[in-house]
Amino acid sequence: MEGQILIPPPPPPGGGGESKERNLTNGSSNGGGGGGGGGLSNEEITVVQEMIDLIEAVGLYGDYRRSQRKDSYNLVRRMKLLIPLLEEIKEIENPIPEDALNCLSNLKKSLVCAKKLLKTCNEGSKIYLAFDSEGIMVRFHGCYDKISVALDEIPFDELNVSDEVKEQVELMRTQLKRAKRRTDTQDIELAMDMMVVFSKKDDRNADSAILERLAKKLELHTLPDLRAETVAVRKLVKERNGQQAESTQQIIDLLGKFKQVAGLEETDDVLADVPMPKTLEKCQSLAIPNEFLCPITLEIMTDPVIVASGQTYERESINKWFESNHRTCPATRQNLPHLSVAPNFALRNLILQWCEKNNFQLPKKEASADVEETTSEQQEEIVALIQNLSSTQLDEQRRAAKKIRMLSKENPENRVMIANAGGIPPLVQLLSYPDSKIQEHTVTALLNLSLDDSNKRTIATEGAIPAIIEVLQNGKIGARENSAACLFSLSMLDENKVAIGSMNGIPPLVDLLQHGTIRGKKDAATALFNLSLNQVNKARAIKAGALKPLLQLLVDKNLGMVDEALSILLLLVSHPEGRSAIGQLSFIETLVDFIREGTPKNKECAVSVLLELGLSNSSFVLAALQYGVYEHLNELARSGTNRAQRKANSLLQHMSKCEHIP
């Protein structure tokens, strides 16, 4: 029905269209200067035209941040439904009554509120918008309320609005009410990753796998995206002016980690990493031409070189990019046919001439020779260590495995060098070695190496997955924990999810979830969550008995893994076998307990699981009612998180269709 509504083309300019954002003056306009040949004054036409201009302006915003994209496009579409109403009002022959003009003023205020929100979702920090998605959703619902109230107040009869347009406005009202009751499926993967990144105290390298996935989901994995996000975060910091310091620092820290994942240098202060070169900090009045700045560091280039795409970079910066196993042009993202670079003598001469003319001192780079020498020495050391992995001396093998473990943890460059030097095959062979120390060093080294996407594939291709699963089953506790973390990292690739599941990797993860240390349980939970994103693996996890230890995590609240457990359960109960198995457990009462007295996040997760169960089988709903869930759902619908409110309302609506509602 909505798709059949025709939106008229933009009106011709005139009648006050020059002023897009002028303040709307309340009051009646009695005669005088009618615009466009009708009975409205210029002031009244301006009132209406400004709203039309505002709606058309938001229609030009373009794309929105992923976390709010659907809501933003829906809000724009609904705002456009008002254009026929405004066009009709602009054409009426009599002056607008004072009360109607006040109502239009309120409508404009609601549209201005919507425009501000859409602008935030269009150009705001992607990290912030994902981090505070619930708060942003509250703002969307606030806009829905303001627009609805403003439309309710408009005297359509006094304005002689046609029945057809009134029907269209009524459609919009219905859509706004439906939007407030909407129960969108949560991006569970994004929510889980954000929860792990912002709450996990164990800051091990395995978390880089989550960072890689988050960067892609938030579209923060390219140089232009990271540059724009830096500017957006800087603006956010200025707007907050010292308020909400803890969450602001979390956002800044996460941005720095995304830069590291992308192979860029991380600065201590995100505010220093904005589109203004550090060399200008003491001379901000001097503007360096953009073509003199390296696209990676945004600093003036001292040794510009051209890559195969034709783009120019500072030699040291592009070399670091390539050493991080990137094979693309940072600016264009196109694959490069080769990684050779050529000096850009013409540009260097222009830079030198400009520096001389403006008395600007180029930064000195004295350490480049030392860096090259150090890199060469490290490469030789890595080659020697890889050879020692095959030594006949146990101590020599153990020292080599430990050293490679340490080097692979230090930085992305080392991980690339170790892989390029052929370090992965001998490490995989050592996984089956009976010495427990060698096993632990080896599986941890592979965990670190797996943070590189191409290494993930190489490790799997070399046959490491069955050996890692063997260590997970029979190794010492430290090796088992790092094996679980390694399987999680490898499972970032969909083909590896399938391989790990088919090679029987899920049962030992379930065993670690049940019997491991706190750290082991967390590693197992993260890996199981990732693997259960695959539909076939959901059945495997259920068959392996994952539901029982997950329920135990809910009971043992001291472990602090309630939200993680509920997130995995939400995936498993979306599978028919999961719903069948969960019915054999005293699970519904536990969910009701969390809905009654859990943390806000606990309540949100618990009601999501109960809704998933209830929509497929009313017996779960009836069981929950026996435990008194109805009263708590009503309370949650009034005062829970925004998502919890929507889930609770949806569940209450579903319950109203049952016969046994009290």
ChimeraX attribute file (.defattr): number of C-alpha atoms within 10 A of each C-alpha:
attribute: neighborCount
match mode: 1-to-1
recipient: residues
	/A:1	5
	/A:2	12
	/A:3	5
	/A:4	6
	/A:5	9
	/A:6	9
	/A:7	12
	/A:8	11
	/A:9	8
	/A:10	11
	/A:11	12
	/A:12	7
	/A:13	9
	/A:14	12
	/A:15	21
	/A:16	17
	/A:17	19
	/A:18	13
	/A:19	12
	/A:20	15
	/A:21	12
	/A:22	10
	/A:23	12
	/A:24	20
	/A:25	13
	/A:26	18
	/A:27	16
	/A:28	17
	/A:29	18
	/A:30	15
	/A:31	12
	/A:32	12
	/A:33	14
	/A:34	20
	/A:35	19
	/A:36	14
	/A:37	10
	/A:38	15
	/A:39	21
	/A:40	25
	/A:41	23
	/A:42	17
	/A:43	21
	/A:44	26
	/A:45	25
	/A:46	24
	/A:47	25
	/A:48	25
	/A:49	26
	/A:50	22
	/A:51	26
	/A:52	24
	/A:53	19
	/A:54	18
	/A:55	23
	/A:56	16
	/A:57	12
	/A:58	23
	/A:59	16
	/A:60	9
	/A:61	15
	/A:62	8
	/A:63	12
	/A:64	20
	/A:65	21
	/A:66	17
	/A:67	21
	/A:68	20
	/A:69	14
	/A:70	11
	/A:71	17
	/A:72	23
	/A:73	17
	/A:74	14
	/A:75	20
	/A:76	19
	/A:77	17
	/A:78	20
	/A:79	22
	/A:80	19
	/A:81	21
	/A:82	19
	/A:83	25
	/A:84	22
	/A:85	20
	/A:86	19
	/A:87	16
	/A:88	15
	/A:89	22
	/A:90	23
	/A:91	15
	/A:92	15
	/A:93	14
	/A:94	16
	/A:95	20
	/A:96	24
	/A:97	16
	/A:98	14
	/A:99	16
	/A:100	19
	/A:101	23
	/A:102	20
	/A:103	20
	/A:104	25
	/A:105	21
	/A:106	21
	/A:107	22
	/A:108	23
	/A:109	19
	/A:110	21
	/A:111	22
	/A:112	17
	/A:113	17
	/A:114	26
	/A:115	22
	/A:116	12
	/A:117	17
	/A:118	25
	/A:119	14
	/A:120	18
	/A:121	23
	/A:122	20
	/A:123	16
	/A:124	21
	/A:125	23
	/A:126	27
	/A:127	25
	/A:128	19
	/A:129	20
	/A:130	19
	/A:131	19
	/A:132	12
	/A:133	17
	/A:134	15
	/A:135	15
	/A:136	20
	/A:137	18
	/A:138	15
	/A:139	15
	/A:140	22
	/A:141	18
	/A:142	16
	/A:143	22
	/A:144	22
	/A:145	17
	/A:146	20
	/A:147	23
	/A:148	20
	/A:149	16
	/A:150	19
	/A:151	21
	/A:152	15
	/A:153	15
	/A:154	18
	/A:155	16
	/A:156	17
	/A:157	10
	/A:158	11
	/A:159	18
	/A:160	13
	/A:161	17
	/A:162	14
	/A:163	11
	/A:164	11
	/A:165	18
	/A:166	15
	/A:167	11
	/A:168	17
	/A:169	21
	/A:170	15
	/A:171	15
	/A:172	22
	/A:173	20
	/A:174	12
	/A:175	18
	/A:176	21
	/A:177	14
	/A:178	11
	/A:179	18
	/A:180	19
	/A:181	17
	/A:182	15
	/A:183	18
	/A:184	10
	/A:185	9
	/A:186	10
	/A:187	9
	/A:188	15
	/A:189	17
	/A:190	17
	/A:191	15
	/A:192	18
	/A:193	19
	/A:194	18
	/A:195	14
	/A:196	17
	/A:197	18
	/A:198	14
	/A:199	10
	/A:200	12
	/A:201	8
	/A:202	12
	/A:203	10
	/A:204	11
	/A:205	20
	/A:206	22
	/A:207	19
	/A:208	21
	/A:209	24
	/A:210	22
	/A:211	23
	/A:212	20
	/A:213	18
	/A:214	21
	/A:215	23
	/A:216	12
	/A:217	14
	/A:218	17
	/A:219	16
	/A:220	23
	/A:221	20
	/A:222	18
	/A:223	20
	/A:224	16
	/A:225	14
	/A:226	21
	/A:227	19
	/A:228	18
	/A:229	22
	/A:230	22
	/A:231	19
	/A:232	20
	/A:233	23
	/A:234	18
	/A:235	15
	/A:236	16
	/A:237	20
	/A:238	12
	/A:239	10
	/A:240	11
	/A:241	10
	/A:242	10
	/A:243	11
	/A:244	10
	/A:245	12
	/A:246	9
	/A:247	14
	/A:248	16
	/A:249	13
	/A:250	16
	/A:251	22
	/A:252	20
	/A:253	16
	/A:254	16
	/A:255	23
	/A:256	21
	/A:257	19
	/A:258	22
	/A:259	20
	/A:260	18
	/A:261	21
	/A:262	21
	/A:263	24
	/A:264	20
	/A:265	17
	/A:266	16
	/A:267	12
	/A:268	11
	/A:269	10
	/A:270	19
	/A:271	16
	/A:272	14
	/A:273	19
	/A:274	18
	/A:275	17
	/A:276	17
	/A:277	18
	/A:278	16
	/A:279	16
	/A:280	15
	/A:281	11
	/A:282	8
	/A:283	10
	/A:284	12
	/A:285	8
	/A:286	11
	/A:287	10
	/A:288	20
	/A:289	10
	/A:290	13
	/A:291	13
	/A:292	21
	/A:293	22
	/A:294	23
	/A:295	23
	/A:296	19
	/A:297	21
	/A:298	20
	/A:299	20
	/A:300	24
	/A:301	24
	/A:302	21
	/A:303	17
	/A:304	27
	/A:305	23
	/A:306	18
	/A:307	22
	/A:308	17
	/A:309	18
	/A:310	11
	/A:311	15
	/A:312	26
	/A:313	31
	/A:314	24
	/A:315	20
	/A:316	16
	/A:317	19
	/A:318	27
	/A:319	15
	/A:320	16
	/A:321	21
	/A:322	17
	/A:323	17
	/A:324	22
	/A:325	19
	/A:326	20
	/A:327	16
	/A:328	19
	/A:329	23
	/A:330	21
	/A:331	15
	/A:332	12
	/A:333	14
	/A:334	12
	/A:335	13
	/A:336	14
	/A:337	11
	/A:338	11
	/A:339	15
	/A:340	11
	/A:341	17
	/A:342	13
	/A:343	16
	/A:344	16
	/A:345	13
	/A:346	9
	/A:347	18
	/A:348	17
	/A:349	11
	/A:350	12
	/A:351	22
	/A:352	15
	/A:353	13
	/A:354	15
	/A:355	14
	/A:356	12
	/A:357	9
	/A:358	11
	/A:359	9
	/A:360	16
	/A:361	10
	/A:362	14
	/A:363	11
	/A:364	8
	/A:365	10
	/A:366	8
	/A:367	9
	/A:368	11
	/A:369	10
	/A:370	10
	/A:371	12
	/A:372	11
	/A:373	12
	/A:374	12
	/A:375	15
	/A:376	12
	/A:377	11
	/A:378	15
	/A:379	17
	/A:380	12
	/A:381	14
	/A:382	23
	/A:383	16
	/A:384	13
	/A:385	22
	/A:386	22
	/A:387	15
	/A:388	20
	/A:389	24
	/A:390	16
	/A:391	14
	/A:392	9
	/A:393	10
	/A:394	14
	/A:395	12
	/A:396	15
	/A:397	20
	/A:398	21
	/A:399	17
	/A:400	24
	/A:401	28
	/A:402	20
	/A:403	17
	/A:404	27
	/A:405	22
	/A:406	16
	/A:407	21
	/A:408	26
	/A:409	20
	/A:410	12
	/A:411	15
	/A:412	22
	/A:413	18
	/A:414	22
	/A:415	28
	/A:416	21
	/A:417	21
	/A:418	20
	/A:419	19
	/A:420	14
	/A:421	15
	/A:422	14
	/A:423	22
	/A:424	22
	/A:425	16
	/A:426	17
	/A:427	25
	/A:428	22
	/A:429	16
	/A:430	20
	/A:431	23
	/A:432	17
	/A:433	12
	/A:434	10
	/A:435	13
	/A:436	17
	/A:437	17
	/A:438	25
	/A:439	27
	/A:440	26
	/A:441	26
	/A:442	32
	/A:443	31
	/A:444	29
	/A:445	25
	/A:446	31
	/A:447	27
	/A:448	30
	/A:449	32
	/A:450	29
	/A:451	27
	/A:452	23
	/A:453	16
	/A:454	14
	/A:455	21
	/A:456	21
	/A:457	15
	/A:458	17
	/A:459	21
	/A:460	18
	/A:461	12
	/A:462	14
	/A:463	13
	/A:464	21
	/A:465	22
	/A:466	16
	/A:467	17
	/A:468	27
	/A:469	24
	/A:470	18
	/A:471	25
	/A:472	28
	/A:473	20
	/A:474	11
	/A:475	20
	/A:476	14
	/A:477	17
	/A:478	19
	/A:479	25
	/A:480	29
	/A:481	27
	/A:482	28
	/A:483	32
	/A:484	34
	/A:485	29
	/A:486	29
	/A:487	30
	/A:488	29
	/A:489	29
	/A:490	29
	/A:491	22
	/A:492	21
	/A:493	14
	/A:494	13
	/A:495	12
	/A:496	21
	/A:497	23
	/A:498	16
	/A:499	16
	/A:500	22
	/A:501	20
	/A:502	13
	/A:503	11
	/A:504	15
	/A:505	25
	/A:506	29
	/A:507	21
	/A:508	20
	/A:509	31
	/A:510	25
	/A:511	18
	/A:512	26
	/A:513	27
	/A:514	20
	/A:515	12
	/A:516	18
	/A:517	14
	/A:518	15
	/A:519	16
	/A:520	24
	/A:521	24
	/A:522	24
	/A:523	25
	/A:524	29
	/A:525	27
	/A:526	27
	/A:527	24
	/A:528	26
	/A:529	25
	/A:530	23
	/A:531	27
	/A:532	23
	/A:533	17
	/A:534	15
	/A:535	14
	/A:536	15
	/A:537	22
	/A:538	28
	/A:539	16
	/A:540	20
	/A:541	23
	/A:542	25
	/A:543	15
	/A:544	17
	/A:545	16
	/A:546	25
	/A:547	23
	/A:548	17
	/A:549	18
	/A:550	21
	/A:551	19
	/A:552	14
	/A:553	22
	/A:554	22
	/A:555	13
	/A:556	11
	/A:557	10
	/A:558	9
	/A:559	13
	/A:560	13
	/A:561	19
	/A:562	24
	/A:563	20
	/A:564	22
	/A:565	22
	/A:566	23
	/A:567	22
	/A:568	24
	/A:569	25
	/A:570	22
	/A:571	20
	/A:572	27
	/A:573	22
	/A:574	16
	/A:575	17
	/A:576	14
	/A:577	15
	/A:578	22
	/A:579	20
	/A:580	14
	/A:581	16
	/A:582	21
	/A:583	13
	/A:584	8
	/A:585	13
	/A:586	10
	/A:587	18
	/A:588	23
	/A:589	17
	/A:590	17
	/A:591	24
	/A:592	25
	/A:593	18
	/A:594	21
	/A:595	27
	/A:596	19
	/A:597	11
	/A:598	16
	/A:599	14
	/A:600	16
	/A:601	16
	/A:602	23
	/A:603	27
	/A:604	25
	/A:605	27
	/A:606	29
	/A:607	27
	/A:608	26
	/A:609	23
	/A:610	23
	/A:611	21
	/A:612	20
	/A:613	25
	/A:614	20
	/A:615	15
	/A:616	14
	/A:617	13
	/A:618	15
	/A:619	14
	/A:620	20
	/A:621	25
	/A:622	18
	/A:623	15
	/A:624	20
	/A:625	19
	/A:626	13
	/A:627	14
	/A:628	14
	/A:629	23
	/A:630	20
	/A:631	10
	/A:632	18
	/A:633	24
	/A:634	15
	/A:635	15
	/A:636	24
	/A:637	20
	/A:638	15
	/A:639	12
	/A:640	21
	/A:641	19
	/A:642	21
	/A:643	25
	/A:644	27
	/A:645	24
	/A:646	24
	/A:647	30
	/A:648	30
	/A:649	21
	/A:650	20
	/A:651	23
	/A:652	19
	/A:653	12
	/A:654	15
	/A:655	19
	/A:656	12
	/A:657	10
	/A:658	12
	/A:659	8
	/A:660	11
	/A:661	12
	/A:662	6
